[in-house]
């Protein structure tokens, strides 16, 4: 597989940017030293967008649906989110895994499936619309379901000005009523399943929506059973209180918590519901499409992301240009093969997490060679510019904030002088690589630059005293100074004596 170095995440300041670049450069030198193959050709932005569109992982937004510009965003699948949250995805390193799992938002609730039905005959079509909810105590009074404009249920239709009725109906799985499926922007693909049960009598937002478009307002909860006496009539919204009303003889009068349990037991028994945990993160921008007569991509606003996979025959379309976001650019590079990822510490739970989820959604499951989080720099006082990059590498662990002082650059300068002496001398023959050489190689392989530097410092003292170095120790010392500080390797240098010492 191809190995390359990708930098993920924006730096917080100039010194942080310099540290990120120093780590990336050292990682690249290490890759060359260990014989990593040259990077191949990356996937193009449009190819990757088409792959994501085919997987149904793109959401579209625009201030003007017809004229654009159109922002394409990535929405992770429930499967990818669950794989990272549950630890079943290939590991990106224990620390990275733990931080990313903690960053994901989790909600306990239930998935309820509503079967699609023919409105004239009531016959089921064989598929169903899945919804996620954390409160289904008023579910018996649901009057509609709303989906987002990029929902798979709309695959065979053109999207119109919203909100609008999709023309499709689903059956209520507790009593069989036909519920219309509406399309609205307030249903978000990144939350739950992207489909929302509408209960106007029991939600402020649903009540506003129902009044705006003319949906019925039915009650499934109340302080008492309403009747012909106006004094018993209920006033919306009734939220998480009272008892079940109009729910049938088996359930009427149950407190709302008990009603939730009873309804789910019925849904479980019929195969239309299950306990579930929704894991979410939101959405991340992939690209902006702008109308451009010279653009190579044709875009149909009414087809949205399906323009990228189905073509635009018969639909009003425009030519567009693509401005990729950093996530799309990084993903296009990563698809080629395994990479060392150098990321700002802040990016571990942001850009890096998005990249990991996206790779799972397009079935690129190879883990990176290494993930190297890089924290900001506290300060760098009176450090020689020549050795600043190296000092930023070895002042502390890359994921820790460091302060760099002049003494460190002076120490690096002295060791650089020892480099020339070691390069000019020949190493003593050895039967096998020494423990010192193995320690340097192991530290470099793990991006543990301070440990590699500390071990190399001890070797430098031997050189300074005129002591002899074993062949592997000399080779590892020169390799460390090359990786850490960019010092040149001597003519004829070979890392053959270190075979097996670098962690692959």
N, C-alpha and C positions, 0 to 999 in steps of 0.2 A: 504494500500500500504506500501511497505517496505521503510524505511527511512535510508539513510546512508550519510556519508560525503565523498565527492570526492574533491581532490585538483587538480586544473587545472592550467597549465602554469608553466614555469620554473622561479625560483627566480633569481633576478639580483645579489645577493651577499649573504654572510652567514647570516647577520642580517635579511635580507628580508626572507630568507628561514626559519629562526627561528620564525619570526612573522607569516608566513603562517602556520607553524606547530602549533603554539600556538592558532591561530584562529580555525584551524581544530580540535584540541583537545578540546577546549572550546565548539565548536559546537557539538562534539560527546558526551560530558558530558551532555549537555543540552538535547540531544535526549534521552539519557538514563533516565534522570530525568523526562522528560515529557511522558515517557512510549512508546517511538517509538519502533516498532518491530525490531528484529534483522535482519540484511541484509540477503537476500536470495542468491541463486546461480546465478552468472552472466552468461550472454550469452557467448559462446565461440567465439574466434576470427574468426574461419572458418565459424561458423553459421552466424555471422554478415556480413562477406565478401560475403557469398552466397546470403544473403538477398539484399545487395547492388548491386551485380551483376545482380540479377533478375530484379532490378529496373533500370538497365542501368546506374548506377551512378559511375562506376569504369573506370578510364583511366589507361592504361598500358604504361610504358616506360622502355627501356632497352638499354644499350650500345651494346649488342649483342642479337638480337631477339631470336636466336636459343639456346644460351648457358646461357643467363641471367647474373647476377641476374635480376629479374623483379621487378620494383617498381609499386605497385598498389596505385593509388591516388583517393581521393574522389572528385567528381565534383558535386556541388549542382544542383538540378533541378531548372528550371525557376519558378516553383510553390513555392518551399521552399523559394527562394530568394525574390520573390514578397510578400510572406506572412510576412516575417520579415521586408522588406522595407516598406510595406504598413500598418503594425501594425495589421494585421488580425490574426497573430499567437498568441497563448497563451502567455501572458506577462511573462517576466523573471525579472520584476521590471522596473519602469519608467526610472531610470537612465541608466540601462543596455540597455533597448530598444533603448533609444535615441542615445547612443554611437554606438551601433551596426548598426542602420539605417544610421548614418553618415558615417560609415566605408565602406558601400557598394558603388560600382562604378555604376553610372547610365549613360546610353546613350540613347538619343532620336533618333528614326529612324523608320523603317518600317519592318514588317515581310512580305516576299513575298513567296508564296507557288507555287512550280513548280510541276505539276502532273507527276508521272511516266508514261512511255508509252512503248509499244512494239515497238522496232526499225524497225521491218519488216512491221507491219500493222499500226503503229501509234496510236493504240487503247490505251486508258487510262486503268491503272490497278486498279484504285479506290483509291489509296493512293497518297500522295504527299510529296515532300521534302521541308521543311521550311527553309528559309534563313533569316538572319537579316542583314540589311545594313543601314548605315547612309547617303550614297550618291548613289542614283539610277538614277542620271541624264544620265549616259551612258548605262543604262540597256538594251536598244534595241540591243546593240552590244555584249552582253554577248555570250561567245562561249563554256563555260563549267561550271560545278559546282564541287567544291572539298569538300570532307568530311574527317573527322579525322578517324583513323583506328578503333576506337571503336564505330563508329556511328551505330545507329540501322538499317540503310539502308543496312548494310553489314551482318545482322544477319544470313543469310543462307549460307554464304561463308567463306572461309578461307582467312586470311590476308596474303599477300605476301610481297616481298621486295618493298618498296615504292620509288617513286610514281608509281602507276599503274592504268589502266582503270578497273573500277569495273564490266564492262559488262552491266551496266544499263544506261538508258537514261531518261531525263525528257523533257517535253514540255516547251518552253518559253511561258509564259502566255499572252504576248502582241502580238505575231505574229505566234506562233505555231512551231517555229524551234525546232528540236531535239538537245538537248545539252547532251554530254557525262558526266557521273559522275565519277570523278577521286578520288583517295585516296592518301593523302599526310600527312606527319607529321606536316607540317606548319599550317594546319587547326586545331585549338585548341578547344576541347570540352567545355572549360570554357568560351569561348567568343561567344556571340550571341546564335545561335542554333547548332554550330559545323559544319555548312555547309556554304560555301563561294561561292558567284557568281564570276566568273572569267571574268574580262574585261581587256585583255592585252593592248589595245590601250590607257587605261585610268588609269593605275596603274603601278608603277615601279616594285613592287613585282610580279604582275600578268604577266607583260611583260617578266620578267626573266624566270618565270615558263613556259610560253607559248613557248618561244624560246628553252627551255631545252627539252621539250617533243614533240614539233611540233604542237601546237595548232594554229589555224588561228588567225590573228590579225585584228579585224574589228573595224571600227570607228562608234561611235554614237554621238560624239561631234566634232566640228571643228570650226576654224575661218571662214570657208566658205564651201560651198557644193563642194566636190571634183568631178572632171569630167575626160574627156579623156586627158586634158592638164596636163602634168606632173607638171606644175607650181602650179596647184591647189591641188596636192596630199598632204596628211597630214603626219606628222611625229610623232610617238608615243614617250612618253606618252602625251596625252592632258588631263589635270586634272582640273576639276571644272572651265572650261572656255569655251567661244564660244557658239555656238548654236547647236541645235539638227540637225543631218544629217542622211539621210537614215532611218528616223523614220516614214515615211508615210506622205501623204499630210496633214493630220490633225495636225501633230506635227513638221514637218520640219521648221527650222528657229526660233523656240522658244529659248529664252535664257535658259541656263542650269537650273536656278532656276525655271523658269516657266515650263520647261519640266518635272522636278521632280514632280511638283504638278499635271500636266496633266496625267502623267503616273500612279500616285497613284490613281487618280480619276477613271481611266479605270480599275485598279486592284481591287479597292473597289467595283466597279459596277459588276465585274465578280466574286467576291468572292475569288480572289487570293491574296489579299493584305490587310493590315491594318496598321494604325499608331500603334507604339509600343514603349515601353521603355525597354531596355535591362538592367537588373541588374546583376552584376557579382562580383566575389570575387577572382576567380582563382581556384586553386586546392590545396588539402592538402594531404600529404602522409598518407597512411593507414598501409602499410606493405611492407616488402621486401621478395620476394620468392627466395630461392636459391636451386639450384640442390642438392639433397641429397638422396642417395639410400635408406636411412632409413626414409625418409619423408613420412607422411601419406596421402599427397594430391597429386593427379596426375594433371599435368599441360601440356597443349598443346599450344606451342607458337603461332601457326597459329590461334587457336581459341580464344586466349587471355582470357579475364575475363569470357567468356562463358564456359571455362573449369570447372568453379566452379558450373555451373548450368545444363549444358547439358551433362556432361560426355565427355570422350575423345575417344570413340570408333571410330576406323578408322582413327584417327589422330596421328601423331608422338607426343609422350608424354614422360615426365620425372617425377620422384618423386621429390617433393620439400618440404622444411621446411619453416615455416612462422615465420618471426620476426616482431611482431606487433609494430606499431608506437604508441606514447602516445594517439593520438586521438582515435585509435581503442580500446585501453585498457580502456579508459574512457567511450567510448560509450558502450562497453560490460557491464560495471558496471552499467551505468545509465539505461539501458533497463529494469533492474529488477524492478525498482520502483522509486518513488520520492526521491530526494536526496538534501542535502544542498551542494551547490557548493562553495568551497573556492578557489578563483581565484586571481592570481597576477593581478594587475591593467592593465598591458600590455596585459594580456590574454583575457580581456573582448572583444576586437575587433579582436582577433586572435583565439586562441584555443577554447575559450568559444563560440564564434560565430560559428566556424566550428561544434562544438558539437550540438549546437542548430539546425543548418540547417540539419545535418545528422539525428537527431531525427525526424524532420519533414518528411524527405524523406523515413524513414522506418515506418512512421505512429505511432511513439511513441510521443504523443502530451502532456503528463502530464508535467506541468511546475515544476521547482524545488521548494522545500520547501522554500529555500532562496538562493540568490546569494550574496556572500560576497566578493567584490573586496578588495584586500589587497595591499596597496602601500608600497614602500620601506621605510627603516628607515634612517633618517638623521644621527643620532649618538646615542650612549648609553654610557654615561660617568659615570664611577665609580658606576655602578649599581650592587647590590648584585646578584650574579648568581642565588641564590635561588628564587628571585622574578623577574628576568629579563623577563621571558615569560609573567607573569601577567602584568608587566609594559608595555610591547609591546602591550598588548591588550587594556589597559585603558588610554594610553597617548594621544589618539586622535581617531577620526573616522578611521575605517580600511582603507577607500579609500583615506586618507590623509597621506602625509609623516609626520612622527613624529620624534621628538628628545626626548630621555629618559634621565632624570637626576637622580642623586642619591637620591634627596629628595623624589621622587615618590616611589622608592623602600623602603625607610624608612617608608613612610606613609603606604604602603602595609604591612610591617612588624608589625606595631602597630595594624592595623586592624586584622591581623592574630592572634594577642594576644587576641583581643576582641572575636574572634571566639570561643575560648575555654570557655569563660564565658557564651556566648550565648548558646553554646551547652549544658552546664551543667544546665542551668536554664530552667524552664518550662514557656511557653508562657501563658499570661492571656487569658481566654476565650473571644471570640468575636462573635457577631451575624453574621458577614460577613467579608470577607477579607478587610483589610484596604486599603486606597488610596496609602499609601507608598508601600505596598506589590504589589498592582496592577501595580504601576509605575516600580518597579524592574522587574516584570515578563514581562511586555510589552517591556521594553528595552532589556532584554535578548532575547526575541523572535525575535526582529528586528535586532539582532547582534549589538545593540547600547551599546557596552561594557562601554564606558566612562560614559554614563548616569546611567547605572546600578551601576557602581562603585561609582559615586557621591552620589546617593541615599543611597547606602549601607554605605557610609562614615558617613552620617548623623545619620543613625541607630547606627553605632559603637559608636558615641559620647554619645548616651543614655546609651548604655551598659557600657561605661567607667565611667559614672557618677553613675552607680548603679541603673539606672532607669529600670522600668519594661517594657517588650515588649509584645504586643498583640501576640496571637498565629500565625496569618498569617504574621505579621511583622518579628517575629523570624524565621519562616520557610523560608520566602523570603530572609532574610539576609543570612541564612546558605546556601540556594540554590545558591545565587549569589557568595559567597566566594568559593563554590565548583566548579561552572562553570568557574569562572574567574581565580582562583588560584589553583584549584585542591585540596583544603582543604577537609578533610574527612567529610562525613555526620555522625552525631551521631547515635548510635545504636537506632533502632526503629524509625528513621526519616521517616516521611510521608509527601508527598506534597498534601495530600487530602484537606487541608484548602485553597489551591491555585487553586482548580478546577475552570476552566473558566477564570483564570487570564492570563495564558500563551496563546499567540495567536497561533492558530493551523494553 
